[in-house]
Amino acid sequence: FDREEDALEAILSGGVEPGSVIILRYEGPRGSGMPEILATTEALATIPALSNTAIVTDGRFSGATRGPCIGHVSPEASRGGPIALIADGDLISIDIPNRTLAVIGCDGKQMSPDQVSARLADRKKNWKLPDLKHTEGVLKRYARHAASAMKGAYLED
């Protein structure tokens, strides 16, 4: 999903399969200013069938977040990071105890790391940055000049 609102709608309407990994991109510093992703995580936590469903985002979470949620993914989608290249049907492995997150297949098929890298490289050739959500004022400046979340999402020159 490219917006939290779309992910929330899919969760609430039954459009998300239990055990899925929801990719929520363009919510990082340059994407939308890095708002807190709370509505989607709370929806997952209140629907028992989705308790094993994860969210991976370049956005941020607060201390109220529950469940398997990975945030602050860097580089973010708006910088062309790998999260921008994930498609429906890709296979994602999350190993919380070992702190790993990996794409292990594409289009529903498990692949070697080299095959996954090649597929993502092909996708990157056709990737284009979507229109910025903020088109004026200080939020436009921030969206164009925000540092990576990994660095603190401060405003660079």
Phi, psi and omega in degrees: 000144180261357178213144179300322182301322179291321177295316180298316178300316179296319179298310185290334181268002179084016182272009180242127180283137174304140180085359179287166169247116179274122176263121181239105187244172182064029175246010179280187183306313181276341181284302182220011179094004176066055176290162178291133178263090183245321184300318181291318180292323179292322177298317178297319183291336182264356177250101187308323182295340183256015183296340178257020180260133185254158171238132173238125185215157170270003174277194183235160177238164176250185177291350180274353182292138178233152175092182182283094183231129180240120183237180178061027180301129182227144357291146184288167182301321182293347174257008180080020178296166183306330180298334178289341188258356181289141180233160175307136179095349176290149182259125183243133176251127176238121177240094186297312181301324180266002175056048178238147177221124184210147169276121183247004177184164180228149177055036177081005182242130175292142184221165173288160176304323179294321178294318178297314179301318179295317180296316179294324177297320176297317179296323182296329179300329182258000183285138175228140177295125176295165176303142178296144179287328182252119187248004178205163174071200185294328178292327175296314179299315180299314181300330180274339189232010181288138174287165177302149175301327179298333179264351179118359176058027178285166180277115176277169183312000000 
